[in-house]
């Protein structure tokens, strides 16, 4: 069958779909990945065929986040969802609708692609609602692929509950205006699957999923963090416990030092005083802020975590989904300082509740607290046990290869 992936043009959105695309391709299916022209390298670097989608000026501001990490300082916690506290849901739902409309300008290009290439299945990013519409126009089966918790569906459920409680008519639904503009030109009327897919492929562990009554298909998140030429030292057994410090390539991780009031230099000083080897994958600004680099500290611009973490005894990170998944896959205890952007706080709680790590909020993130928490991760065997338990849970989830026959069956059932 022909499978079209429609991906929001950001690194943190592209990398999660790569293992499933590989699995489909390896099973003999034709795969294409539709993405902004300036982000095609994110796809082709993974050995997948990319289809440039839309004019360059469309979504240009989003694509800039891939190369200009200073733009990450403009992000905030407006879409960070705490399902246990729904007081902000109305403001967040309005913000979410605005985010979901960002991808709408490429709908005509997507429709043209589905009509020309005629995919059997369209797998689309939750931020790419236009792809679900294009699939409906082209008669393809279609499913969302999550890269984090399903905040979109949770907020939609809250909005529907509110409408029912208020006795509001369907035409009073604020989502209608957004969706009717997409659907009307093609003679379609809104159905929930246009927003939420005919089903949803979910790589989140069961303990991190939101309580929603939707058709989810679980899949193991295989860490893919891009490719790089690896330095020789990565392959050498470290002389002392290796600790990774990373703040991710998306989200608000790189705001940690500003938000906590603790500088990168002070963090390095605190960790370097332990009998460890610190590998910090941080930006040029942080690297340049150091004077003399201690002998047990390595500063690197980028290394794929899937290659680095198997040699590590602990990791310090911001709670990003990709970093969490790579840590679990490598059985590494985690020290998480969540920088709320999407679901980082929930991820941090899940790690701590699973016994696989500890949490320091950004208010608690001081050199002294960091040093104490890291020492515990390295010295107390229970954290290694918790990391191993999380790893077993991940291994028990169907792999992308296991999912291929399931997708074949669902596609045959739902294809127009």
WOQUI-V895823 format. One record per residue. N is the residue number from 1. RES is the residue in three letters. SS is DSSP state (~ for helix, > for strand, _ for the rest). BURIAL is 1 if it has 16 or more other C-alpha atoms within 10 Angstrom, else 0. Layout:
BEGIN
n = [N,N]
res = [RES,RES]
ss = [SS,SS]
burial = [BURIAL,BURIAL]
END
This chain:
BEGIN
n = [1,2,3,4,5,6,7,8,9,10,11,12,13,14,15,16,17,18,19,20,21,22,23,24,25,26,27,28,29,30,31,32,33,34,35,36,37,38,39,40,41,42,43,44,45,46,47,48,49,50,51,52,53,54,55,56,57,58,59,60,61,62,63,64,65,66,67,68,69,70,71,72,73,74,75,76,77,78,79,80,81,82,83,84,85,86,87,88,89,90,91,92,93,94,95,96,97,98,99,100,101,102,103,104,105,106,107,108,109,110,111,112,113,114,115,116,117,118,119,120,121,122,123,124,125,126,127,128,129,130,131,132,133,134,135,136,137,138,139,140,141,142,143,144,145,146,147,148,149,150,151,152,153,154,155,156,157,158,159,160,161,162,163,164,165,166,167,168,169,170,171,172,173,174,175,176,177,178,179,180,181,182,183,184,185,186,187,188,189,190,191,192,193,194,195,196,197,198,199,200,201,202,203,204,205,206,207,208,209,210,211,212,213,214,215,216,217,218,219,220,221,222,223,224,225,226,227,228,229,230,231,232,233,234,235,236,237,238,239,240,241,242,243,244,245,246,247,248,249,250,251,252,253,254,255,256,257,258,259,260,261,262,263,264,265,266,267,268,269,270,271,272,273,274,275,276,277,278,279,280,281,282,283,284,285,286,287,288,289,290,291,292,293,294,295,296,297,298,299,300,301,302,303,304,305,306,307,308,309,310,311,312,313,314,315,316,317,318,319,320,321,322,323,324,325,326,327,328,329,330,331,332,333,334,335,336,337,338,339,340,341,342,343,344,345,346,347,348,349,350,351,352,353,354,355,356,357,358,359,360,361,362,363,364,365,366,367,368,369,370,371,372,373,374,375,376,377,378,379,380,381,382,383,384,385,386,387,388,389,390,391,392,393,394,395,396,397,398,399,400,401,402,403,404,405,406,407,408,409,410,411,412,413,414,415,416]
res = [UNK,UNK,UNK,UNK,UNK,UNK,UNK,UNK,UNK,UNK,UNK,UNK,UNK,UNK,UNK,UNK,UNK,UNK,UNK,UNK,UNK,UNK,UNK,UNK,UNK,UNK,UNK,UNK,UNK,UNK,UNK,UNK,UNK,UNK,UNK,UNK,UNK,UNK,UNK,UNK,UNK,UNK,UNK,UNK,UNK,UNK,UNK,UNK,UNK,UNK,UNK,UNK,UNK,UNK,UNK,UNK,UNK,UNK,UNK,UNK,UNK,UNK,UNK,UNK,UNK,UNK,UNK,UNK,UNK,UNK,UNK,UNK,UNK,UNK,UNK,UNK,UNK,UNK,UNK,UNK,UNK,UNK,UNK,UNK,UNK,UNK,UNK,UNK,UNK,UNK,UNK,UNK,UNK,UNK,UNK,UNK,UNK,UNK,UNK,UNK,UNK,UNK,UNK,UNK,UNK,UNK,UNK,UNK,UNK,UNK,UNK,UNK,UNK,UNK,UNK,UNK,UNK,UNK,UNK,UNK,UNK,UNK,UNK,UNK,UNK,UNK,UNK,UNK,UNK,UNK,UNK,UNK,UNK,UNK,UNK,UNK,UNK,UNK,UNK,UNK,UNK,UNK,UNK,UNK,UNK,UNK,UNK,UNK,UNK,UNK,UNK,UNK,UNK,UNK,UNK,UNK,UNK,UNK,UNK,UNK,UNK,UNK,UNK,UNK,UNK,UNK,UNK,UNK,UNK,UNK,UNK,UNK,UNK,UNK,UNK,UNK,UNK,UNK,UNK,UNK,UNK,UNK,UNK,UNK,UNK,UNK,UNK,UNK,UNK,UNK,UNK,UNK,UNK,UNK,UNK,UNK,UNK,UNK,UNK,UNK,UNK,UNK,UNK,UNK,UNK,UNK,UNK,UNK,UNK,UNK,UNK,UNK,UNK,UNK,UNK,UNK,UNK,UNK,UNK,UNK,UNK,UNK,UNK,UNK,UNK,UNK,UNK,UNK,UNK,UNK,UNK,UNK,UNK,UNK,UNK,UNK,UNK,UNK,UNK,UNK,UNK,UNK,UNK,UNK,UNK,UNK,UNK,UNK,UNK,UNK,UNK,UNK,UNK,UNK,UNK,UNK,UNK,UNK,UNK,UNK,UNK,UNK,UNK,UNK,UNK,UNK,UNK,UNK,UNK,UNK,UNK,UNK,UNK,UNK,UNK,UNK,UNK,UNK,UNK,UNK,UNK,UNK,UNK,UNK,UNK,UNK,UNK,UNK,UNK,UNK,UNK,UNK,UNK,UNK,UNK,UNK,UNK,UNK,UNK,UNK,UNK,UNK,UNK,UNK,UNK,UNK,UNK,UNK,UNK,UNK,UNK,UNK,UNK,UNK,UNK,UNK,UNK,UNK,UNK,UNK,UNK,UNK,UNK,UNK,UNK,UNK,UNK,UNK,UNK,UNK,UNK,UNK,UNK,UNK,UNK,UNK,UNK,UNK,UNK,UNK,UNK,UNK,UNK,UNK,UNK,UNK,UNK,UNK,UNK,UNK,UNK,UNK,UNK,UNK,UNK,UNK,UNK,UNK,UNK,UNK,UNK,UNK,UNK,UNK,UNK,UNK,UNK,UNK,UNK,UNK,UNK,UNK,UNK,UNK,UNK,UNK,UNK,UNK,UNK,UNK,UNK,UNK,UNK,UNK,UNK,UNK,UNK,UNK,UNK,UNK,UNK,UNK,UNK,UNK,UNK,UNK,UNK,UNK,UNK,UNK,UNK,UNK,UNK,UNK,UNK,UNK,UNK,UNK,UNK,UNK,UNK,UNK,UNK,UNK,UNK,UNK]
ss = [_,>,>,>,>,>,_,_,_,_,~,~,~,~,~,~,~,~,~,~,~,~,~,~,~,~,_,_,_,>,>,>,>,>,>,_,~,~,~,~,~,~,~,~,_,_,_,_,_,>,>,>,_,_,_,_,_,_,_,~,~,~,~,~,~,~,_,_,~,~,~,~,~,~,_,_,_,_,_,_,_,_,_,_,_,_,_,_,~,~,~,~,~,~,~,~,~,~,~,~,_,~,~,~,~,~,~,~,~,~,~,~,~,~,~,~,~,_,_,_,>,>,>,>,>,_,_,_,~,~,~,~,~,~,~,~,~,~,_,_,>,>,>,>,>,_,_,_,_,_,~,~,~,~,~,~,~,~,~,~,~,~,~,~,~,~,_,_,_,~,~,~,_,~,~,~,~,~,~,~,~,~,~,~,~,~,_,_,_,_,_,_,~,~,~,~,_,_,>,>,>,>,_,_,_,~,~,~,_,_,_,_,_,_,_,>,>,>,_,_,_,_,_,_,_,_,_,_,_,_,_,~,~,~,~,_,_,_,_,_,>,>,>,>,>,>,_,_,_,_,_,_,~,~,~,~,~,~,~,~,_,_,_,~,~,~,~,~,~,~,~,~,_,_,_,>,>,>,>,>,>,_,_,~,~,~,~,~,_,_,_,_,_,_,_,_,>,>,>,>,_,_,_,_,~,~,~,~,~,~,~,_,_,>,>,>,>,_,_,_,~,~,~,~,~,~,~,~,~,_,_,_,>,>,>,>,_,_,_,_,_,_,_,~,~,~,~,~,~,~,~,~,~,_,_,_,>,>,>,_,_,_,_,_,_,_,~,~,~,~,~,~,~,~,~,~,~,~,~,_,~,~,~,~,~,~,~,~,~,~,~,~,~,~,~,_,_,_,_,~,~,~,~,~,~,~,~,~,~,~,~,~,~,~,_,_]
burial = [0,1,1,1,1,1,1,1,1,1,1,1,1,1,1,1,1,1,1,1,1,1,1,1,1,0,0,0,1,1,1,1,1,1,1,1,1,1,1,1,0,1,1,0,0,1,0,1,1,1,1,1,1,1,0,0,0,1,1,0,0,0,1,1,1,1,0,0,0,0,0,1,0,0,0,0,0,0,1,1,1,1,0,0,0,0,0,0,1,0,0,1,1,0,0,1,1,0,0,1,1,1,1,1,0,1,1,0,1,1,1,0,1,1,1,0,0,1,1,1,1,1,1,1,1,1,1,1,1,1,1,1,1,1,1,1,1,1,1,1,1,1,1,1,1,1,1,1,1,1,1,1,1,1,1,1,0,0,1,0,0,0,0,0,0,0,0,0,0,0,0,0,0,0,1,0,0,0,1,0,0,1,1,0,0,0,0,0,0,0,0,0,1,1,1,1,1,1,1,1,1,1,1,1,1,0,0,1,0,0,0,0,0,0,0,1,1,1,1,1,1,1,1,1,1,1,0,0,0,0,0,0,0,0,0,0,0,0,0,0,1,1,1,1,1,1,1,1,1,1,1,1,1,1,1,1,1,0,0,0,0,1,1,1,1,0,1,1,1,1,1,1,0,0,0,1,1,1,1,1,1,1,1,0,0,1,1,0,0,0,0,0,0,0,0,1,1,0,1,0,0,1,1,1,1,1,1,1,1,1,1,1,1,1,1,1,1,1,1,1,1,1,1,1,1,1,1,1,1,1,1,1,1,1,1,1,1,1,1,1,1,1,1,1,1,1,1,1,1,1,1,1,0,1,1,1,1,1,1,1,1,1,0,0,1,1,1,0,0,1,1,0,1,1,1,1,1,1,0,0,0,1,1,1,1,1,1,1,1,1,1,0,0,1,1,0,1,0,1,1,1,0,1,1,0,0,1,0,0,1,1,0,0,0,1,0]
END
